[in-house]
Amino acid sequence: MNAIPLQGPQPPLQVVERVSKQARSIRIEVRPDGEVRLVIPRFVPKRAAYEFLRSRDEWVRRKIAELHLRSAAEPLRPTLRWDGTDTVPLHGVETPIEIVSARLVRPRVRFDGGSGPAINPRITLFCSQASRSHPAVLNKALRTALGELARHQARRLLDEEAARLGVDYHGLRIADQKSLWGSCTPRGDISLNWRLVLAPPEVFRYVVVHELCHRIRLDHSRQFWMLVMRQMPESSAWRAWLRQQGASLHTVLPRR
C-alpha cells in the first residue's frame, strides 16, 4: 500500500496499486471496506496514473466520507451467542439459527428450504453439548456450510447464465475476499465471494452475470456495461445495493 502525496493540507491517500493487463484506462475504486485502489493499465506510466489520482482527490475523499457515514448509521451486528436467539441474513432475509443437541464429533448445519429462498427459512445447527461451549468451532461450521451453499448456488447460476450468454467458464473458486465480490481471469476462472449467499438472490445473480460478461469483454467499457444490461436489465439496481449495503455482509461471521 502506497501513500500518494497530494497538494494542500489534506493527508496523503493510502492507495493500493494494481497493474492490470486487461484494463484499458486508469481506474480508481473505493471499496466497501474503505480501501482505495488505483488500477493502472500495463502500458500507462505510473506518473500519469498518480496525476490522474491527484486530479480526482476531491471525488475520492467524498466517496470515503459517504462510506463512513453509511457505516456509522448501520447498527453493529452482535457477536453470535449460540443460545438459540441468533439470526443471520440468508438470501437477504434475517434467518433464525436453531441449535439441536446431537452426538456428533463435528457440528453439522442444515438449511431448511433447500438451496434457495424459502417462505420460512431456518438454519439448524446440530452439535454436541461440548461443542456449544466453543463458539469458534460453531462459527467455523456455519461459515463452512454457507460457503458450500454459495458454491452450489454459484454453480447453478453460472451454468444458467453462461448458456444464456453463449460463453463458457473453466473453474469456480469460492473465497472470502476482503474487497471483491467476484473476478474472472482471461482463461475463464471465476472467483466469487461466499458472502453473496447472504444477500438477496438478485445480487448474487448480478455478480455472476457481471463476471461472465468478462468472458466477452475483459474491461469495464461502455460496451461491457451494455452487455450486462442486456443480460440483466435490472442489474443497475443490484449493483447499487452492493455499493450501499455490501459492507454489512462483512459484519456477518467476520474474518479474524
BALOBA-1460 file (C-alpha; in Angstrom, 3 decimals):
// residues 256
<rec num="1" residu="m" x="0.000" y="0.000" z="0.000"/>
<rec num="2" residu="n" x="1.392" y="3.382" z="-1.009"/>
<rec num="3" residu="a" x="0.688" y="6.846" z="0.371"/>
<rec num="4" residu="i" x="0.086" y="9.151" z="-2.595"/>
<rec num="5" residu="p" x="1.096" y="12.748" z="-1.724"/>
<rec num="6" residu="l" x="-1.398" y="15.471" z="-2.605"/>
<rec num="7" residu="q" x="-1.385" y="19.224" z="-2.748"/>
<rec num="8" residu="g" x="-2.788" y="21.243" z="0.155"/>
<rec num="9" residu="p" x="-3.440" y="20.403" z="3.822"/>
<rec num="10" residu="q" x="-5.145" y="17.058" z="3.193"/>
<rec num="11" residu="p" x="-3.173" y="13.991" z="4.404"/>
<rec num="12" residu="p" x="-1.867" y="11.542" z="1.778"/>
<rec num="13" residu="l" x="-4.263" y="8.932" z="0.491"/>
<rec num="14" residu="q" x="-3.453" y="5.335" z="1.351"/>
<rec num="15" residu="v" x="-3.805" y="3.621" z="-2.011"/>
<rec num="16" residu="v" x="-3.365" y="0.074" z="-3.240"/>
<rec num="17" residu="e" x="-1.845" y="-0.020" z="-6.721"/>
<rec num="18" residu="r" x="-2.658" y="-2.776" z="-9.200"/>
<rec num="19" residu="v" x="-1.141" y="-3.016" z="-12.651"/>
<rec num="20" residu="s" x="-3.640" y="-4.727" z="-14.945"/>
<rec num="21" residu="k" x="-3.111" y="-6.447" z="-18.280"/>
<rec num="22" residu="q" x="-6.825" y="-6.173" z="-19.067"/>
<rec num="23" residu="a" x="-7.533" y="-2.542" z="-18.085"/>
<rec num="24" residu="r" x="-7.778" y="-0.095" z="-20.963"/>
<rec num="25" residu="s" x="-7.848" y="3.069" z="-18.860"/>
<rec num="26" residu="i" x="-6.788" y="4.244" z="-15.398"/>
<rec num="27" residu="r" x="-9.446" y="3.438" z="-12.814"/>
<rec num="28" residu="i" x="-9.956" y="4.404" z="-9.165"/>
<rec num="29" residu="e" x="-12.037" y="2.120" z="-6.946"/>
<rec num="30" residu="v" x="-13.267" y="2.938" z="-3.443"/>
<rec num="31" residu="r" x="-14.033" y="-0.468" z="-1.952"/>
<rec num="32" residu="p" x="-16.800" y="-1.279" z="0.574"/>
<rec num="33" residu="d" x="-14.174" y="-1.666" z="3.330"/>
<rec num="34" residu="g" x="-12.743" y="1.810" z="2.588"/>
<rec num="35" residu="e" x="-9.757" y="0.611" z="0.590"/>
<rec num="36" residu="v" x="-8.802" y="2.874" z="-2.316"/>
<rec num="37" residu="r" x="-7.427" y="1.011" z="-5.320"/>
<rec num="38" residu="l" x="-5.656" y="2.559" z="-8.292"/>
<rec num="39" residu="v" x="-5.875" y="0.267" z="-11.326"/>
<rec num="40" residu="i" x="-3.151" y="1.082" z="-13.841"/>
<rec num="41" residu="p" x="-3.132" y="-0.358" z="-17.368"/>
<rec num="42" residu="r" x="0.142" y="-2.077" z="-18.144"/>
<rec num="43" residu="f" x="1.016" y="0.431" z="-20.883"/>
<rec num="44" residu="v" x="0.388" y="3.567" z="-18.746"/>
<rec num="45" residu="p" x="3.330" y="5.160" z="-16.853"/>
<rec num="46" residu="k" x="2.800" y="5.287" z="-13.091"/>
<rec num="47" residu="r" x="3.485" y="9.007" z="-13.079"/>
<rec num="48" residu="a" x="0.435" y="9.557" z="-15.300"/>
<rec num="49" residu="a" x="-1.673" y="7.338" z="-13.016"/>
<rec num="50" residu="y" x="-0.603" y="9.320" z="-9.948"/>
<rec num="51" residu="e" x="-1.507" y="12.573" z="-11.674"/>
<rec num="52" residu="f" x="-4.929" y="11.162" z="-12.509"/>
<rec num="53" residu="l" x="-5.418" y="10.172" z="-8.870"/>
<rec num="54" residu="r" x="-4.454" y="13.646" z="-7.685"/>
<rec num="55" residu="s" x="-6.949" y="15.176" z="-10.115"/>
<rec num="56" residu="r" x="-9.685" y="13.009" z="-8.562"/>
<rec num="57" residu="d" x="-8.699" y="13.695" z="-4.960"/>
<rec num="58" residu="e" x="-11.894" y="15.522" z="-4.035"/>
<rec num="59" residu="w" x="-14.082" y="12.787" z="-5.546"/>
<rec num="60" residu="v" x="-12.185" y="10.012" z="-3.709"/>
<rec num="61" residu="r" x="-12.382" y="11.753" z="-0.337"/>
<rec num="62" residu="r" x="-16.087" y="12.427" z="-0.834"/>
<rec num="63" residu="k" x="-16.714" y="8.735" z="-1.550"/>
<rec num="64" residu="i" x="-14.730" y="7.724" z="1.541"/>
<rec num="65" residu="a" x="-16.736" y="10.174" z="3.678"/>
<rec num="66" residu="e" x="-20.014" y="8.795" z="2.294"/>
<rec num="67" residu="l" x="-18.856" y="5.276" z="3.095"/>
<rec num="68" residu="h" x="-18.008" y="6.245" z="6.679"/>
<rec num="69" residu="l" x="-21.411" y="7.920" z="7.110"/>
<rec num="70" residu="r" x="-23.209" y="4.800" z="5.921"/>
<rec num="71" residu="s" x="-21.127" y="2.611" z="8.216"/>
<rec num="72" residu="a" x="-21.820" y="4.861" z="11.209"/>
<rec num="73" residu="a" x="-25.556" y="4.760" z="10.501"/>
<rec num="74" residu="e" x="-25.643" y="0.963" z="10.416"/>
<rec num="75" residu="p" x="-26.171" y="-0.763" z="13.780"/>
<rec num="76" residu="l" x="-23.336" y="-3.068" z="14.747"/>
<rec num="77" residu="r" x="-24.212" y="-6.733" z="14.343"/>
<rec num="78" residu="p" x="-23.832" y="-8.515" z="17.680"/>
<rec num="79" residu="t" x="-21.496" y="-11.469" z="18.013"/>
<rec num="80" residu="l" x="-23.351" y="-14.768" z="17.707"/>
<rec num="81" residu="r" x="-24.307" y="-16.008" z="21.176"/>
<rec num="82" residu="w" x="-25.247" y="-19.546" z="20.122"/>
<rec num="83" residu="d" x="-28.105" y="-19.632" z="22.613"/>
<rec num="84" residu="g" x="-30.970" y="-20.138" z="20.174"/>
<rec num="85" residu="t" x="-31.713" y="-16.420" z="19.725"/>
<rec num="86" residu="d" x="-29.247" y="-15.672" z="16.899"/>
<rec num="87" residu="t" x="-30.118" y="-14.749" z="13.328"/>
<rec num="88" residu="v" x="-28.010" y="-14.204" z="10.209"/>
<rec num="89" residu="p" x="-29.078" y="-12.910" z="6.798"/>
<rec num="90" residu="l" x="-29.649" y="-15.642" z="4.232"/>
<rec num="91" residu="h" x="-30.805" y="-14.693" z="0.721"/>
<rec num="92" residu="g" x="-31.487" y="-11.227" z="2.115"/>
<rec num="93" residu="v" x="-33.756" y="-12.436" z="4.934"/>
<rec num="94" residu="e" x="-32.820" y="-12.474" z="8.625"/>
<rec num="95" residu="t" x="-32.930" y="-16.173" z="9.397"/>
<rec num="96" residu="p" x="-33.049" y="-17.775" z="12.863"/>
<rec num="97" residu="i" x="-30.454" y="-20.319" z="13.925"/>
<rec num="98" residu="e" x="-31.805" y="-23.294" z="15.855"/>
<rec num="99" residu="i" x="-29.425" y="-25.357" z="17.977"/>
<rec num="100" residu="v" x="-30.142" y="-29.087" z="18.245"/>
<rec num="101" residu="s" x="-28.150" y="-31.350" z="20.520"/>
<rec num="102" residu="a" x="-26.685" y="-34.372" z="18.769"/>
<rec num="103" residu="r" x="-23.979" y="-36.932" z="19.327"/>
<rec num="104" residu="l" x="-21.630" y="-35.668" z="16.654"/>
<rec num="105" residu="v" x="-17.861" y="-35.267" z="16.612"/>
<rec num="106" residu="r" x="-18.214" y="-32.178" z="14.407"/>
<rec num="107" residu="p" x="-21.150" y="-29.757" z="14.156"/>
<rec num="108" residu="r" x="-23.404" y="-30.131" z="11.118"/>
<rec num="109" residu="v" x="-25.555" y="-27.419" z="9.529"/>
<rec num="110" residu="r" x="-28.850" y="-27.795" z="7.661"/>
<rec num="111" residu="f" x="-30.561" y="-25.084" z="5.643"/>
<rec num="112" residu="d" x="-34.309" y="-25.639" z="5.642"/>
<rec num="113" residu="g" x="-35.992" y="-24.698" z="2.393"/>
<rec num="114" residu="g" x="-33.372" y="-26.218" z="0.099"/>
<rec num="115" residu="s" x="-30.709" y="-24.242" z="-1.723"/>
<rec num="116" residu="g" x="-32.839" y="-21.180" z="-2.492"/>
<rec num="117" residu="p" x="-35.017" y="-18.665" z="-0.610"/>
<rec num="118" residu="a" x="-37.766" y="-20.221" z="1.497"/>
<rec num="119" residu="i" x="-41.021" y="-18.789" z="2.857"/>
<rec num="120" residu="n" x="-39.966" y="-19.510" z="6.442"/>
<rec num="121" residu="p" x="-36.215" y="-20.068" z="6.243"/>
<rec num="122" residu="r" x="-34.358" y="-21.623" z="9.127"/>
<rec num="123" residu="i" x="-30.808" y="-22.684" z="9.828"/>
<rec num="124" residu="t" x="-30.394" y="-25.708" z="12.081"/>
<rec num="125" residu="l" x="-27.054" y="-26.497" z="13.659"/>
<rec num="126" residu="f" x="-26.614" y="-29.973" z="15.130"/>
<rec num="127" residu="c" x="-23.801" y="-30.281" z="17.655"/>
<rec num="128" residu="s" x="-22.701" y="-31.951" z="20.845"/>
<rec num="129" residu="q" x="-23.041" y="-30.296" z="24.228"/>
<rec num="130" residu="a" x="-19.261" y="-29.945" z="24.370"/>
<rec num="131" residu="s" x="-19.185" y="-28.033" z="21.064"/>
<rec num="132" residu="r" x="-21.711" y="-25.499" z="22.366"/>
<rec num="133" residu="s" x="-19.085" y="-24.176" z="24.753"/>
<rec num="134" residu="h" x="-16.724" y="-23.386" z="21.859"/>
<rec num="135" residu="p" x="-18.219" y="-20.546" z="19.763"/>
<rec num="136" residu="a" x="-15.212" y="-20.507" z="17.435"/>
<rec num="137" residu="v" x="-15.984" y="-24.096" z="16.416"/>
<rec num="138" residu="l" x="-19.635" y="-23.260" z="15.742"/>
<rec num="139" residu="n" x="-18.706" y="-20.102" z="13.832"/>
<rec num="140" residu="k" x="-16.373" y="-22.114" z="11.621"/>
<rec num="141" residu="a" x="-19.018" y="-24.772" z="10.991"/>
<rec num="142" residu="l" x="-21.577" y="-22.183" z="9.916"/>
<rec num="143" residu="r" x="-19.083" y="-20.267" z="7.782"/>
<rec num="144" residu="t" x="-18.042" y="-23.505" z="6.037"/>
<rec num="145" residu="a" x="-21.649" y="-24.534" z="5.427"/>
<rec num="146" residu="l" x="-22.528" y="-21.120" z="3.999"/>
<rec num="147" residu="g" x="-19.517" y="-21.384" z="1.710"/>
<rec num="148" residu="e" x="-20.725" y="-24.737" z="0.399"/>
<rec num="149" residu="l" x="-24.227" y="-23.348" z="-0.083"/>
<rec num="150" residu="a" x="-22.726" y="-20.450" z="-2.021"/>
<rec num="151" residu="r" x="-20.745" y="-22.889" z="-4.172"/>
<rec num="152" residu="h" x="-23.869" y="-24.877" z="-5.012"/>
<rec num="153" residu="q" x="-25.850" y="-21.774" z="-5.957"/>
<rec num="154" residu="a" x="-22.929" y="-20.232" z="-7.855"/>
<rec num="155" residu="r" x="-22.534" y="-23.351" z="-9.985"/>
<rec num="156" residu="r" x="-26.240" y="-23.326" z="-10.859"/>
<rec num="157" residu="l" x="-26.219" y="-19.609" z="-11.703"/>
<rec num="158" residu="l" x="-23.021" y="-19.871" z="-13.735"/>
<rec num="159" residu="d" x="-24.375" y="-22.754" z="-15.790"/>
<rec num="160" residu="e" x="-27.686" y="-20.988" z="-16.437"/>
<rec num="161" residu="e" x="-26.244" y="-17.580" z="-17.282"/>
<rec num="162" residu="a" x="-23.315" y="-18.931" z="-19.308"/>
<rec num="163" residu="a" x="-25.794" y="-20.834" z="-21.506"/>
<rec num="164" residu="r" x="-27.883" y="-17.679" z="-21.992"/>
<rec num="165" residu="l" x="-24.780" y="-15.642" z="-22.885"/>
<rec num="166" residu="g" x="-23.295" y="-18.304" z="-25.111"/>
<rec num="167" residu="v" x="-19.990" y="-18.437" z="-23.196"/>
<rec num="168" residu="d" x="-18.148" y="-20.969" z="-21.058"/>
<rec num="169" residu="y" x="-16.023" y="-20.806" z="-17.917"/>
<rec num="170" residu="h" x="-13.223" y="-23.066" z="-16.760"/>
<rec num="171" residu="g" x="-13.332" y="-23.107" z="-12.983"/>
<rec num="172" residu="l" x="-15.059" y="-21.822" z="-9.866"/>
<rec num="173" residu="r" x="-13.416" y="-20.644" z="-6.666"/>
<rec num="174" residu="i" x="-15.411" y="-19.637" z="-3.582"/>
<rec num="175" residu="a" x="-13.453" y="-17.418" z="-1.197"/>
<rec num="176" residu="d" x="-13.817" y="-14.688" z="1.429"/>
<rec num="177" residu="q" x="-12.238" y="-11.784" z="-0.420"/>
<rec num="178" residu="k" x="-11.864" y="-8.634" z="1.618"/>
<rec num="179" residu="s" x="-12.747" y="-6.200" z="-1.139"/>
<rec num="180" residu="l" x="-14.002" y="-8.193" z="-4.126"/>
<rec num="181" residu="w" x="-17.353" y="-9.795" z="-4.854"/>
<rec num="182" residu="g" x="-16.098" y="-11.591" z="-7.913"/>
<rec num="183" residu="s" x="-13.409" y="-11.826" z="-10.563"/>
<rec num="184" residu="c" x="-12.792" y="-13.505" z="-13.897"/>
<rec num="185" residu="t" x="-9.407" y="-14.363" z="-15.370"/>
<rec num="186" residu="p" x="-8.678" y="-14.258" z="-19.113"/>
<rec num="187" residu="r" x="-8.718" y="-18.076" z="-19.034"/>
<rec num="188" residu="g" x="-12.258" y="-18.090" z="-17.628"/>
<rec num="189" residu="d" x="-11.632" y="-18.969" z="-13.991"/>
<rec num="190" residu="i" x="-14.396" y="-17.405" z="-11.887"/>
<rec num="191" residu="s" x="-13.913" y="-16.424" z="-8.251"/>
<rec num="192" residu="l" x="-16.916" y="-15.442" z="-6.110"/>
<rec num="193" residu="n" x="-17.296" y="-14.266" z="-2.526"/>
<rec num="194" residu="w" x="-19.302" y="-16.696" z="-0.377"/>
<rec num="195" residu="r" x="-20.970" y="-13.757" z="1.375"/>
<rec num="196" residu="l" x="-23.130" y="-13.219" z="-1.707"/>
<rec num="197" residu="v" x="-25.345" y="-16.016" z="-0.386"/>
<rec num="198" residu="l" x="-26.288" y="-13.666" z="2.462"/>
<rec num="199" residu="a" x="-27.611" y="-11.028" z="0.047"/>
<rec num="200" residu="p" x="-30.867" y="-11.014" z="-1.946"/>
<rec num="201" residu="p" x="-30.694" y="-13.635" z="-4.728"/>
<rec num="202" residu="e" x="-30.717" y="-10.925" z="-7.418"/>
<rec num="203" residu="v" x="-27.425" y="-9.580" z="-6.034"/>
<rec num="204" residu="f" x="-25.756" y="-12.982" z="-6.404"/>
<rec num="205" residu="r" x="-27.113" y="-13.278" z="-9.943"/>
<rec num="206" residu="y" x="-25.859" y="-9.790" z="-10.840"/>
<rec num="207" residu="v" x="-22.291" y="-10.618" z="-9.781"/>
<rec num="208" residu="v" x="-22.391" y="-13.887" z="-11.734"/>
<rec num="209" residu="v" x="-23.681" y="-12.069" z="-14.838"/>
<rec num="210" residu="h" x="-21.031" y="-9.371" z="-14.400"/>
<rec num="211" residu="e" x="-18.176" y="-11.868" z="-14.281"/>
<rec num="212" residu="l" x="-19.479" y="-13.956" z="-17.177"/>
<rec num="213" residu="c" x="-19.757" y="-10.841" z="-19.335"/>
<rec num="214" residu="h" x="-15.997" y="-10.535" z="-18.890"/>
<rec num="215" residu="r" x="-15.749" y="-13.691" z="-20.990"/>
<rec num="216" residu="i" x="-16.768" y="-11.439" z="-23.881"/>
<rec num="217" residu="r" x="-15.187" y="-8.143" z="-22.811"/>
<rec num="218" residu="l" x="-12.270" y="-8.058" z="-20.351"/>
<rec num="219" residu="d" x="-12.806" y="-4.418" z="-19.403"/>
<rec num="220" residu="h" x="-15.391" y="-2.067" z="-17.948"/>
<rec num="221" residu="s" x="-16.059" y="-0.166" z="-21.141"/>
<rec num="222" residu="r" x="-19.427" y="1.198" z="-22.227"/>
<rec num="223" residu="q" x="-19.859" y="-1.895" z="-24.373"/>
<rec num="224" residu="f" x="-19.295" y="-4.115" z="-21.337"/>
<rec num="225" residu="w" x="-21.977" y="-2.387" z="-19.283"/>
<rec num="226" residu="m" x="-24.406" y="-2.547" z="-22.215"/>
<rec num="227" residu="l" x="-23.788" y="-6.290" z="-22.348"/>
<rec num="228" residu="v" x="-24.522" y="-6.629" z="-18.622"/>
<rec num="229" residu="m" x="-27.738" y="-4.625" z="-19.051"/>
<rec num="230" residu="r" x="-28.886" y="-6.827" z="-21.938"/>
<rec num="231" residu="q" x="-28.323" y="-9.930" z="-19.858"/>
<rec num="232" residu="m" x="-29.921" y="-8.462" z="-16.721"/>
<rec num="233" residu="p" x="-31.906" y="-5.242" z="-17.349"/>
<rec num="234" residu="e" x="-32.366" y="-4.553" z="-13.620"/>
<rec num="235" residu="s" x="-28.644" y="-5.007" z="-12.865"/>
<rec num="236" residu="s" x="-28.015" y="-1.344" z="-12.005"/>
<rec num="237" residu="a" x="-30.359" y="-1.594" z="-9.006"/>
<rec num="238" residu="w" x="-28.490" y="-4.586" z="-7.580"/>
<rec num="239" residu="r" x="-25.123" y="-3.046" z="-8.335"/>
<rec num="240" residu="a" x="-26.286" y="-0.044" z="-6.276"/>
<rec num="241" residu="w" x="-27.400" y="-2.416" z="-3.489"/>
<rec num="242" residu="l" x="-23.863" y="-3.795" z="-3.264"/>
<rec num="243" residu="r" x="-22.352" y="-0.307" z="-3.156"/>
<rec num="244" residu="q" x="-24.722" y="0.798" z="-0.414"/>
<rec num="245" residu="q" x="-25.128" y="-2.342" z="1.689"/>
<rec num="246" residu="g" x="-22.363" y="-4.694" z="0.680"/>
<rec num="247" residu="a" x="-20.155" y="-3.660" z="3.596"/>
<rec num="248" residu="s" x="-22.780" y="-5.010" z="6.025"/>
<rec num="249" residu="l" x="-22.237" y="-8.534" z="4.681"/>
<rec num="250" residu="h" x="-18.691" y="-8.457" z="6.049"/>
<rec num="251" residu="t" x="-20.056" y="-7.976" z="9.591"/>
<rec num="252" residu="v" x="-21.602" y="-11.482" z="9.478"/>
<rec num="253" residu="l" x="-19.128" y="-14.044" z="10.821"/>
<rec num="254" residu="p" x="-16.310" y="-11.532" z="10.292"/>
<rec num="255" residu="r" x="-12.841" y="-12.664" z="9.314"/>
<rec num="256" residu="r" x="-10.399" y="-12.820" z="12.218"/>
